[in-house]
Amino acid sequence: MWRVPKLDQEYLHFLDDFMMRIPDEMDISIDIGNTGMMTWAPGVTRPIVCLGLSFCGDIEKGEAALRPLRCFRNPIADTVRVMPYYESQRIIDLRPLTNLVSMGGLVVIDGGFIQRIGDEAIDVIVAAIAEAPNLYWLAAEHYMPGAVCGYASEHTALALRRPGYCRRVFAAWREPAQAEIATAWVKRVSAALEAFFGGAAYLNYLTQRDSDQGVRVAYGFEPGAFGIAQEQI
């Protein structure tokens, strides 16, 4: 796990360049937010950038791949270490999120896809954080280079065979008065990021309930966008 205390355009440009250079064995999830419920940083309620990293391969190669990240600025935490695969699966902690919703809290989430964290997308993200509601969370996960893209979309059930990020926009609230603000922010940010999705979607993050359009996009039938889901768990 890698945490830095402040997000700015320079850091996002660095991450975009870094992700274009990582080896196929590496996967990085980028979480930005202050909810206190982020799976890689539970309990953290100040604005933070958190990277969840995994490298399945030669240890020395992995350390070399991480070196540019470790040389860029000073993180507030670096807990990246060698561990068994099964132990890595226990790092994610969803209890803060489940505690919120079990106590009557509400969440609104929109899922999608983004091909690159380029200049225009960075402008959208930085502007979104500047006007974010009390509890927010942006995630870019499962960047898929290499072997994943070695198959044509029509050859497997997973049609998402291109480099890019599965992205999610998340907001939560405890007080009813915050509902409209949080929901409007998620819709606004998701609509702005839609310009960078390239007609792709990750099936597991679909949030459209009113039509089959999102499913058709995820399976590669047609380009499109998907909508918003709001629920109390």
Secondary structure as the mmCIF struct_conf table of DSSP 4:
data_model
#
loop_
_struct_conf.conf_type_id
_struct_conf.id
_struct_conf.beg_label_comp_id
_struct_conf.beg_label_asym_id
_struct_conf.beg_label_seq_id
_struct_conf.end_label_comp_id
_struct_conf.end_label_asym_id
_struct_conf.end_label_seq_id
STRN STRN1 TRP A 2 VAL A 4
BEND BEND1 PRO A 5 PRO A 5
HELX_RH_AL_P HELX_RH_AL_P1 GLN A 9 MET A 19
TURN_TY1_P TURN_TY1_P1 MET A 20 ARG A 21
TURN_TY1_P TURN_TY1_P2 ASP A 24 GLU A 25
STRN STRN2 MET A 26 GLY A 33
BEND BEND2 THR A 35 GLY A 36
TURN_TY1_P TURN_TY1_P3 THR A 39 TRP A 40
BEND BEND3 ALA A 41 ALA A 41
TURN_TY1_P TURN_TY1_P4 PRO A 42 GLY A 43
BEND BEND4 ARG A 46 ARG A 46
STRN STRN3 ILE A 48 PHE A 55
BEND BEND5 GLY A 57 GLY A 57
HELX_RH_AL_P HELX_RH_AL_P2 ILE A 59 ARG A 70
TURN_TY1_P TURN_TY1_P5 CYS A 71 CYS A 71
BEND BEND6 PHE A 72 ARG A 73
BEND BEND7 ILE A 76 ILE A 76
STRN STRN4 ALA A 77 ASP A 78
HELX_RH_AL_P HELX_RH_AL_P3 TYR A 85 SER A 88
TURN_TY1_P TURN_TY1_P6 GLN A 89 ARG A 90
HELX_RH_AL_P HELX_RH_AL_P4 ARG A 95 SER A 102
TURN_TY1_P TURN_TY1_P7 MET A 103 GLY A 104
STRN STRN5 LEU A 106 ILE A 114
BEND BEND8 GLN A 115 GLN A 115
HELX_RH_AL_P HELX_RH_AL_P5 ASP A 119 ALA A 130
TURN_TY1_P TURN_TY1_P8 GLU A 131 GLU A 131
BEND BEND9 ASN A 134 ASN A 134
STRN STRN6 LEU A 135 GLU A 141
HELX_RH_3T_P HELX_RH_3T_P1 GLY A 146 GLY A 150
BEND BEND10 TYR A 151 TYR A 151
HELX_RH_3T_P HELX_RH_3T_P2 SER A 153 HIS A 155
BEND BEND11 THR A 156 ALA A 157
BEND BEND12 ARG A 162 PRO A 163
STRN STRN7 TYR A 165 TRP A 173
BEND BEND13 ARG A 174 GLU A 175
HELX_RH_3T_P HELX_RH_3T_P3 PRO A 176 GLN A 178
HELX_RH_AL_P HELX_RH_AL_P6 ALA A 179 LEU A 193
HELX_RH_3T_P HELX_RH_3T_P4 GLU A 194 PHE A 196
BEND BEND14 PHE A 197 PHE A 197
TURN_TY1_P TURN_TY1_P9 GLY A 198 GLY A 199
HELX_RH_3T_P HELX_RH_3T_P5 LEU A 203 TYR A 205
BEND BEND15 ASP A 210 ASP A 210
BEND BEND16 ASP A 212 ASP A 212
HELX_RH_AL_P HELX_RH_AL_P7 GLN A 213 ALA A 218
TURN_TY1_P TURN_TY1_P10 TYR A 219 GLY A 220
BEND BEND17 PHE A 221 PHE A 221
STRN STRN8 ALA A 229 GLU A 231
#
